[in-house]
Amino acid sequence: MVRLALFLFLFSSLHSSAQKIYGTVFTDKGDLLPYSSIIIKGTSTGASANNKAKFAISVVPGTYTVVCQHVGYTRQEKKITVGNEDVEISFILSDQKLTLNPVLVKSGGEDPAYAIIRKAIKKRPFYNKQVKGFECDLYTKDIVKLRTLPKRIFGQKVPDTDKKDMGLDSSGAGIIFLSESVARIHAQEPDKFKMEVISSRISGSGSFGFAFPSFISLYENNVTIFSEKLNPRGFVSPIADGALNFYKYKFLGSFFEDGKEVNSIRVTPKRLYEPLFSGIIYITENDWRIHSLDLTLVKTSQLEILDTLQVTQIHVPARMPGV
């Protein structure tokens, strides 16, 4: 019935900026690559490409290495110098090539992914509590899209006036809620949270009870996704303490990035109708942290209200004070 896409990006910014680095992201086949992550290397300053694969980052004049990433694609870097004028650049990303090296398979034929996941599970509590507090600029884009229009949503009948304003096609499909906002976030463990809204734009028939923004952490055993209405129990993380009881894992191969090996692992629920993800999670070798992920929830994941929810994240190692 309903498909929700949630794109949430956290970056700090250079407030004394005068110029912009802007451009477009493509695949090597010439297609646009929306929602790619673009960041100034060595900083947390960056932006996200929008649904038309365009991005812009405000900077002061200087020389920068700009990094473009998208889950499942090879990262690309470009070194540029910004003077007194804006600089336009384009990125062309190719599919990530994985190397499947010979591995030692334990007796019983256990896939090597299980050893990697066990180490990631062991390190999960450390990464979950590694950052005690942070400040960042937040850009969110929230979309609620109908495949067909139901008669009621959350038990409420959809008014005829709203139907006319939704802009749905003849089959009742289309976007019924769109929200974009820019805010400043202040967070501190264990429970302090403050959000300063800088600008916002909302169109459609309301948020239907969803609460944005939402911080989705796979380092939590039980993952909550912005509303208990999607599942009051939450969803089991693929690296939760008891994850091996719920998931099957398959090692797909690895690649190197900045000299660090990154393992690609397919995650599959052992049983249907349990609150479980499916998709791919990338785990770095030796430090066993999440590099990135592309996971999906569907009706058989005990997802309520929505048909499909996709969570895509790219993680950056925390830079601790003095490091």
C-alpha positions as a Markdown table, in Angstrom:
| # | Residue | x | y | z |
|---|---|---|---|---|
| 1 | Met | 0.0 | 0.0 | 0.0 |
| 2 | Val | 2.5 | 2.6 | 1.1 |
| 3 | Arg | 6.2 | 2.9 | 0.4 |
| 4 | Leu | 8.4 | 5.1 | 2.6 |
| 5 | Ala | 11.8 | 6.4 | 1.6 |
| 6 | Leu | 13.8 | 8.1 | 4.3 |
| 7 | Phe | 17.0 | 9.9 | 3.5 |
| 8 | Leu | 18.8 | 11.4 | 6.5 |
| 9 | Phe | 22.2 | 13.0 | 6.3 |
| 10 | Leu | 24.3 | 14.4 | 9.1 |
| 11 | Phe | 27.2 | 16.8 | 8.3 |
| 12 | Ser | 28.9 | 19.7 | 10.0 |
| 13 | Ser | 29.4 | 22.8 | 7.9 |
| 14 | Leu | 31.7 | 25.7 | 7.3 |
| 15 | His | 29.7 | 28.7 | 8.4 |
| 16 | Ser | 32.1 | 31.3 | 7.0 |
| 17 | Ser | 31.7 | 30.0 | 3.5 |
| 18 | Ala | 31.8 | 32.2 | 0.5 |
| 19 | Gln | 31.9 | 29.7 | -2.5 |
| 20 | Lys | 30.3 | 26.4 | -3.4 |
| 21 | Ile | 31.5 | 23.1 | -4.8 |
| 22 | Tyr | 28.6 | 21.7 | -6.8 |
| 23 | Gly | 27.9 | 19.1 | -9.4 |
| 24 | Thr | 26.2 | 15.8 | -10.4 |
| 25 | Val | 26.8 | 12.1 | -9.7 |
| 26 | Phe | 26.5 | 9.5 | -12.5 |
| 27 | Thr | 27.0 | 5.8 | -12.9 |
| 28 | Asp | 29.5 | 4.6 | -15.4 |
| 29 | Lys | 26.5 | 3.7 | -17.6 |
| 30 | Gly | 25.5 | 7.3 | -17.8 |
| 31 | Asp | 22.6 | 7.1 | -15.4 |
| 32 | Leu | 22.0 | 9.6 | -12.6 |
| 33 | Leu | 22.9 | 8.3 | -9.1 |
| 34 | Pro | 20.7 | 10.0 | -6.6 |
| 35 | Tyr | 21.3 | 10.3 | -2.8 |
| 36 | Ser | 25.1 | 9.7 | -3.1 |
| 37 | Ser | 27.2 | 11.0 | -0.2 |
| 38 | Ile | 29.7 | 13.8 | -0.9 |
| 39 | Ile | 32.2 | 14.8 | 1.8 |
| 40 | Ile | 35.4 | 16.9 | 2.2 |
| 41 | Lys | 38.1 | 14.3 | 3.0 |
| 42 | Gly | 39.4 | 14.6 | 6.5 |
| 43 | Thr | 36.4 | 16.5 | 7.8 |
| 44 | Ser | 32.7 | 16.0 | 8.5 |
| 45 | Thr | 31.7 | 18.7 | 6.0 |
| 46 | Gly | 29.6 | 17.4 | 3.2 |
| 47 | Ala | 26.2 | 17.0 | 1.5 |
| 48 | Ser | 23.9 | 14.5 | -0.1 |
| 49 | Ala | 23.0 | 14.4 | -3.8 |
| 50 | Asn | 19.3 | 15.0 | -4.2 |
| 51 | Asn | 16.8 | 12.9 | -6.1 |
| 52 | Lys | 18.2 | 14.4 | -9.4 |
| 53 | Ala | 21.8 | 13.4 | -8.3 |
| 54 | Lys | 22.8 | 17.1 | -7.8 |
| 55 | Phe | 24.8 | 18.3 | -4.8 |
| 56 | Ala | 26.3 | 21.5 | -3.4 |
| 57 | Ile | 28.8 | 22.1 | -0.5 |
| 58 | Ser | 29.6 | 25.6 | 0.8 |
| 59 | Val | 33.4 | 26.2 | 1.5 |
| 60 | Val | 35.9 | 28.9 | 1.9 |
| 61 | Pro | 38.6 | 29.3 | -0.7 |
| 62 | Gly | 41.3 | 26.6 | -0.6 |
| 63 | Thr | 42.3 | 23.2 | -1.8 |
| 64 | Tyr | 40.1 | 20.2 | -1.0 |
| 65 | Thr | 39.9 | 16.5 | -1.7 |
| 66 | Val | 36.2 | 15.8 | -2.4 |
| 67 | Val | 35.0 | 12.2 | -1.8 |
| 68 | Cys | 31.9 | 10.7 | -3.4 |
| 69 | Gln | 30.4 | 7.5 | -2.1 |
| 70 | His | 27.3 | 5.4 | -2.7 |
| 71 | Val | 26.6 | 1.9 | -1.3 |
| 72 | Gly | 27.5 | -0.8 | -3.8 |
| 73 | Tyr | 29.7 | 1.6 | -5.9 |
| 74 | Thr | 33.5 | 2.3 | -5.9 |
| 75 | Arg | 34.3 | 5.5 | -4.0 |
| 76 | Gln | 35.8 | 8.3 | -6.1 |
| 77 | Glu | 38.0 | 11.2 | -5.0 |
| 78 | Lys | 38.8 | 14.5 | -6.7 |
| 79 | Lys | 41.3 | 17.2 | -5.6 |
| 80 | Ile | 40.2 | 20.7 | -6.5 |
| 81 | Thr | 41.1 | 24.3 | -5.7 |
| 82 | Val | 38.4 | 26.8 | -4.9 |
| 83 | Gly | 39.2 | 30.5 | -5.5 |
| 84 | Asn | 36.7 | 33.4 | -5.7 |
| 85 | Glu | 34.2 | 31.5 | -7.9 |
| 86 | Asp | 32.0 | 28.4 | -7.5 |
| 87 | Val | 33.5 | 25.2 | -8.8 |
| 88 | Glu | 31.5 | 22.5 | -10.7 |
| 89 | Ile | 32.6 | 18.9 | -10.7 |
| 90 | Ser | 31.0 | 15.6 | -11.7 |
| 91 | Phe | 31.5 | 12.1 | -10.3 |
| 92 | Ile | 31.1 | 8.9 | -12.3 |
| 93 | Leu | 30.9 | 5.8 | -10.0 |
| 94 | Ser | 31.3 | 2.2 | -11.2 |
| 95 | Asp | 29.9 | -0.9 | -9.5 |
| 96 | Gln | 32.0 | -2.1 | -6.6 |
| 97 | Lys | 34.2 | -5.0 | -7.6 |
| 98 | Leu | 34.5 | -7.6 | -4.9 |
| 99 | Thr | 37.4 | -10.0 | -4.6 |
| 100 | Leu | 36.7 | -13.5 | -3.3 |
| 101 | Asn | 40.0 | -14.8 | -2.0 |
| 102 | Pro | 40.5 | -18.5 | -1.0 |
| 103 | Val | 39.3 | -18.9 | 2.6 |
| 104 | Leu | 39.6 | -21.6 | 5.2 |
| 105 | Val | 36.2 | -23.2 | 5.7 |
| 106 | Lys | 35.6 | -24.8 | 9.1 |
| 107 | Ser | 34.4 | -28.3 | 9.5 |
| 108 | Gly | 30.7 | -28.5 | 8.8 |
| 109 | Gly | 31.1 | -26.0 | 6.0 |
| 110 | Glu | 30.4 | -22.8 | 7.9 |
| 111 | Asp | 30.5 | -19.7 | 5.7 |
| 112 | Pro | 33.4 | -17.3 | 6.6 |
| 113 | Ala | 30.8 | -14.6 | 7.0 |
| 114 | Tyr | 29.9 | -16.0 | 10.4 |
| 115 | Ala | 33.4 | -15.4 | 11.9 |
| 116 | Ile | 33.2 | -11.8 | 10.7 |
| 117 | Ile | 29.8 | -11.3 | 12.2 |
| 118 | Arg | 30.8 | -12.8 | 15.5 |
| 119 | Lys | 33.6 | -10.3 | 15.8 |
| 120 | Ala | 31.3 | -7.4 | 14.8 |
| 121 | Ile | 28.8 | -8.5 | 17.5 |
| 122 | Lys | 31.6 | -8.5 | 20.1 |
| 123 | Lys | 32.6 | -5.0 | 19.1 |
| 124 | Arg | 29.0 | -3.7 | 18.9 |
| 125 | Pro | 28.7 | -2.4 | 22.5 |
| 126 | Phe | 32.0 | -0.4 | 22.0 |
| 127 | Tyr | 30.8 | 1.4 | 18.9 |
| 128 | Asn | 27.3 | 1.9 | 20.3 |
| 129 | Lys | 28.7 | 4.0 | 23.1 |
| 130 | Gln | 31.8 | 5.4 | 21.4 |
| 131 | Val | 30.3 | 8.8 | 20.8 |
| 132 | Lys | 29.0 | 10.5 | 23.9 |
| 133 | Gly | 27.7 | 13.6 | 22.3 |
| 134 | Phe | 27.8 | 15.5 | 19.0 |
| 135 | Glu | 26.6 | 18.6 | 17.1 |
| 136 | Cys | 25.8 | 18.5 | 13.4 |
| 137 | Asp | 23.8 | 20.1 | 10.6 |
| 138 | Leu | 21.0 | 17.8 | 9.6 |
| 139 | Tyr | 19.3 | 17.6 | 6.2 |
| 140 | Thr | 16.3 | 15.3 | 5.9 |
| 141 | Lys | 14.0 | 14.4 | 3.1 |
| 142 | Asp | 11.0 | 12.3 | 3.9 |
| 143 | Ile | 8.7 | 10.8 | 1.3 |
| 144 | Val | 5.4 | 8.8 | 1.7 |
| 145 | Lys | 4.4 | 7.3 | -1.6 |
| 146 | Leu | 1.3 | 5.3 | -2.4 |
| 147 | Arg | 1.1 | 2.4 | -4.8 |
| 148 | Thr | -2.7 | 2.5 | -4.5 |
| 149 | Leu | -4.8 | 4.8 | -2.3 |
| 150 | Pro | -6.5 | 3.0 | 0.6 |
| 151 | Lys | -9.9 | 4.2 | 1.9 |
| 152 | Arg | -8.4 | 4.8 | 5.4 |
| 153 | Ile | -4.9 | 5.6 | 6.8 |
| 154 | Phe | -4.3 | 4.9 | 10.5 |
| 155 | Gly | -8.1 | 4.4 | 10.8 |
| 156 | Gln | -8.8 | 7.8 | 9.4 |
| 157 | Lys | -10.8 | 8.3 | 6.2 |
| 158 | Val | -9.0 | 10.3 | 3.6 |
| 159 | Pro | -11.0 | 13.4 | 2.8 |
| 160 | Asp | -12.1 | 13.9 | -0.8 |
| 161 | Thr | -10.5 | 17.4 | -0.7 |
| 162 | Asp | -7.2 | 15.8 | 0.2 |
| 163 | Lys | -7.5 | 13.3 | -2.6 |
| 164 | Lys | -7.8 | 16.1 | -5.1 |
| 165 | Asp | -4.8 | 17.8 | -3.7 |
| 166 | Met | -2.6 | 14.7 | -3.6 |
| 167 | Gly | -1.8 | 14.7 | -7.3 |
| 168 | Leu | -2.3 | 10.9 | -7.6 |
| 169 | Asp | -2.7 | 9.2 | -11.0 |
| 170 | Ser | -5.7 | 7.3 | -12.1 |
| 171 | Ser | -4.6 | 4.1 | -10.2 |
| 172 | Gly | -4.2 | 6.0 | -7.0 |
| 173 | Ala | -0.4 | 6.0 | -7.0 |
| 174 | Gly | 1.8 | 8.9 | -6.2 |
| 175 | Ile | 3.5 | 10.9 | -3.4 |
| 176 | Ile | 1.2 | 12.0 | -0.7 |
| 177 | Phe | 3.7 | 13.5 | 1.8 |
| 178 | Leu | 7.0 | 15.2 | 1.1 |
| 179 | Ser | 9.0 | 17.0 | 3.8 |
| 180 | Glu | 12.5 | 18.6 | 3.5 |
| 181 | Ser | 14.2 | 20.3 | 6.4 |
| 182 | Val | 17.5 | 21.7 | 7.6 |
| 183 | Ala | 18.2 | 21.8 | 11.3 |
| 184 | Arg | 21.0 | 22.0 | 13.8 |
| 185 | Ile | 21.2 | 18.9 | 16.1 |
| 186 | His | 22.7 | 18.8 | 19.6 |
| 187 | Ala | 22.8 | 15.4 | 21.3 |
| 188 | Gln | 24.4 | 14.2 | 24.5 |
| 189 | Glu | 24.3 | 10.8 | 26.3 |
| 190 | Pro | 22.2 | 9.4 | 27.9 |
| 191 | Asp | 19.1 | 11.3 | 26.8 |
| 192 | Lys | 19.7 | 15.0 | 26.0 |
| 193 | Phe | 18.5 | 16.0 | 22.5 |
| 194 | Lys | 17.9 | 19.5 | 21.0 |
| 195 | Met | 16.9 | 20.4 | 17.5 |
| 196 | Glu | 17.0 | 23.9 | 16.0 |
| 197 | Val | 15.0 | 24.1 | 12.8 |
| 198 | Ile | 16.6 | 26.4 | 10.3 |
| 199 | Ser | 14.2 | 25.9 | 7.4 |
| 200 | Ser | 11.5 | 23.4 | 6.4 |
| 201 | Arg | 9.1 | 22.7 | 3.6 |
| 202 | Ile | 6.1 | 20.3 | 3.9 |
| 203 | Ser | 3.6 | 19.3 | 1.3 |
| 204 | Gly | 0.9 | 16.7 | 1.2 |
| 205 | Ser | -1.7 | 15.5 | 3.6 |
| 206 | Gly | 0.3 | 15.4 | 6.8 |
| 207 | Ser | 2.9 | 13.1 | 8.2 |
| 208 | Phe | 0.3 | 10.4 | 9.3 |
| 209 | Gly | 1.8 | 10.2 | 12.8 |
| 210 | Phe | 5.5 | 9.7 | 11.9 |
| 211 | Ala | 8.0 | 11.6 | 13.9 |
| 212 | Phe | 11.0 | 13.0 | 12.1 |
| 213 | Pro | 14.0 | 13.2 | 12.3 |
| 214 | Ser | 15.0 | 9.7 | 13.3 |
| 215 | Phe | 18.4 | 8.3 | 14.0 |
| 216 | Ile | 18.6 | 4.7 | 13.0 |
| 217 | Ser | 21.5 | 2.8 | 14.7 |
| 218 | Leu | 22.3 | -0.8 | 13.8 |
| 219 | Tyr | 24.6 | -0.8 | 16.8 |
| 220 | Glu | 21.4 | -1.1 | 19.0 |
| 221 | Asn | 20.3 | -4.7 | 19.6 |
| 222 | Asn | 16.7 | -3.7 | 18.9 |
| 223 | Val | 16.4 | -1.1 | 16.1 |
| 224 | Thr | 13.6 | 1.5 | 16.4 |
| 225 | Ile | 12.7 | 3.3 | 13.2 |
| 226 | Phe | 11.0 | 6.6 | 14.0 |
| 227 | Ser | 7.6 | 5.2 | 14.9 |
| 228 | Glu | 6.4 | 2.3 | 17.0 |
| 229 | Lys | 3.5 | 2.2 | 14.6 |
| 230 | Leu | 5.8 | 0.4 | 12.1 |
| 231 | Asn | 6.5 | -2.3 | 14.7 |
| 232 | Pro | 6.1 | -1.8 | 18.5 |
| 233 | Arg | 8.9 | -4.4 | 19.1 |
| 234 | Gly | 11.4 | -2.8 | 16.8 |
| 235 | Phe | 13.7 | -4.8 | 14.5 |
| 236 | Val | 16.6 | -7.1 | 15.3 |
| 237 | Ser | 19.9 | -5.8 | 14.2 |
| 238 | Pro | 22.1 | -8.1 | 12.0 |
| 239 | Ile | 24.9 | -7.7 | 14.6 |
| 240 | Ala | 22.6 | -7.9 | 17.7 |
| 241 | Asp | 23.8 | -10.1 | 20.6 |
| 242 | Gly | 21.5 | -12.9 | 19.5 |
| 243 | Ala | 21.5 | -12.2 | 15.8 |
| 244 | Leu | 22.9 | -15.7 | 14.9 |
| 245 | Asn | 19.7 | -17.2 | 16.0 |
| 246 | Phe | 17.7 | -15.1 | 13.6 |
| 247 | Tyr | 19.9 | -14.6 | 10.5 |
| 248 | Lys | 21.8 | -16.5 | 7.8 |
| 249 | Tyr | 25.0 | -14.9 | 6.4 |
| 250 | Lys | 26.9 | -15.3 | 3.2 |
| 251 | Phe | 30.3 | -13.9 | 2.4 |
| 252 | Leu | 30.2 | -12.2 | -1.0 |
| 253 | Gly | 33.8 | -10.9 | -1.1 |
| 254 | Ser | 35.8 | -7.9 | -0.1 |
| 255 | Phe | 37.4 | -4.7 | -1.4 |
| 256 | Phe | 40.0 | -2.3 | -0.2 |
| 257 | Glu | 39.4 | 1.4 | 0.6 |
| 258 | Asp | 42.1 | 3.7 | 2.0 |
| 259 | Gly | 44.2 | 0.6 | 2.6 |
| 260 | Lys | 41.4 | -1.0 | 4.8 |
| 261 | Glu | 39.7 | -4.2 | 3.7 |
| 262 | Val | 35.9 | -4.1 | 3.7 |
| 263 | Asn | 33.9 | -7.4 | 3.8 |
| 264 | Ser | 30.6 | -7.7 | 2.0 |
| 265 | Ile | 28.0 | -10.0 | 3.7 |
| 266 | Arg | 24.5 | -10.9 | 2.6 |
| 267 | Val | 22.0 | -10.9 | 5.4 |
| 268 | Thr | 18.9 | -13.2 | 5.1 |
| 269 | Pro | 16.2 | -13.9 | 7.8 |
| 270 | Lys | 16.1 | -17.5 | 8.9 |
| 271 | Arg | 12.3 | -17.4 | 9.2 |
| 272 | Leu | 9.5 | -15.3 | 7.7 |
| 273 | Tyr | 7.2 | -13.1 | 9.8 |
| 274 | Glu | 9.8 | -12.0 | 12.3 |
| 275 | Pro | 11.1 | -8.4 | 12.7 |
| 276 | Leu | 14.2 | -9.0 | 10.6 |
| 277 | Phe | 16.2 | -7.1 | 7.9 |
| 278 | Ser | 17.4 | -8.5 | 4.6 |
| 279 | Gly | 20.1 | -7.1 | 2.3 |
| 280 | Ile | 23.9 | -6.4 | 2.5 |
| 281 | Ile | 26.0 | -5.2 | 5.4 |
| 282 | Tyr | 29.7 | -4.2 | 4.9 |
| 283 | Ile | 32.1 | -4.8 | 7.9 |
| 284 | Thr | 35.7 | -3.5 | 8.0 |
| 285 | Glu | 38.4 | -6.1 | 8.7 |
| 286 | Asn | 40.3 | -6.0 | 12.0 |
| 287 | Asp | 38.3 | -3.2 | 13.7 |
| 288 | Trp | 35.0 | -4.9 | 12.8 |
| 289 | Arg | 32.9 | -1.7 | 12.5 |
| 290 | Ile | 30.0 | -1.1 | 10.1 |
| 291 | His | 31.4 | 0.5 | 6.9 |
| 292 | Ser | 28.0 | 0.8 | 5.2 |
| 293 | Leu | 24.7 | -1.1 | 4.7 |
| 294 | Asp | 21.7 | -1.5 | 2.4 |
| 295 | Leu | 18.9 | -3.2 | 4.2 |
| 296 | Thr | 15.2 | -3.7 | 3.6 |
| 297 | Leu | 12.1 | -4.4 | 5.6 |
| 298 | Val | 8.9 | -5.8 | 4.0 |
| 299 | Lys | 5.6 | -7.1 | 5.1 |
| 300 | Thr | 7.1 | -10.5 | 6.1 |
| 301 | Ser | 9.4 | -8.6 | 8.4 |
| 302 | Gln | 6.4 | -7.7 | 10.5 |
| 303 | Leu | 6.5 | -4.2 | 9.0 |
| 304 | Glu | 3.2 | -2.5 | 9.7 |
| 305 | Ile | 1.5 | 0.3 | 7.7 |
| 306 | Leu | 4.2 | 0.3 | 5.0 |
| 307 | Asp | 4.9 | -2.3 | 2.2 |
| 308 | Thr | 8.6 | -1.6 | 2.0 |
| 309 | Leu | 11.2 | 0.4 | 3.9 |
| 310 | Gln | 14.8 | 0.6 | 2.8 |
| 311 | Val | 17.6 | 1.8 | 5.1 |
| 312 | Thr | 20.9 | 2.8 | 3.4 |
| 313 | Gln | 23.8 | 4.2 | 5.4 |
| 314 | Ile | 27.5 | 5.1 | 4.9 |
| 315 | His | 29.4 | 5.3 | 8.2 |
| 316 | Val | 32.5 | 7.4 | 8.9 |
| 317 | Pro | 34.9 | 6.5 | 11.7 |
| 318 | Ala | 34.5 | 8.7 | 14.8 |
| 319 | Arg | 37.4 | 11.2 | 15.2 |
| 320 | Met | 38.0 | 11.3 | 19.0 |
| 321 | Pro | 39.3 | 14.5 | 20.6 |
| 322 | Gly | 43.1 | 14.9 | 20.3 |
| 323 | Val | 43.3 | 12.2 | 17.6 |
